[in-house]
């Protein structure tokens, strides 16, 4: 059988998610795997549609942000950028001091990008 039109698909438990709370922003293992464990990403905000996106880029991209250390065994990413958490909290009128919000992502392979609709966030119970 000719498999030349097939591409490998890395199976991962769960779905691509991001959680946002007072201690930072965490991308799930599946989110990191879907993007191909990139060392750098570009983080994007759409105020009008209340969405965020991360797109894998190389280190030379002007807006690149460090994302995942190659060879790391724990495949999860946590950002502790307080200004980013405050920016999202203000945009969404969220209380990240008391609540943690979880958002399911949607992956677009053409651009190697994950988008998250913040309006669809669920509050995690403590």
DAQUIMO-V911893 format. One record per backbone hydrogen bond with DSSP energy under -1.0 kcal/mol. CO is the residue of the C=O (numbers start at 1). NH is the residue of the N-H. Records with the same first field share a line. If there is no record, write none. Layout:
CO->NH, NH
This chain:
3->6
16->105
17->28
18->103
19->26
20->101
21->24
24->21
25->79
26->19
27->77
28->32
29->33
30->34
31->35
32->37
33->36
39->67
40->57
41->65
42->55
44->53
46->51
50->118
51->46
52->116
53->44
54->114
55->42
58->61
61->64
65->41
69->72
74->76
77->27
79->25
80->82
81->85
82->86
83->87
84->88
85->89
86->90
87->91
88->92
89->93, 94
95->99
96->22
100->124
101->20
102->122
103->18
106->115
108->113
112->56
113->108
114->54
115->106
116->52
117->120
118->121
122->102
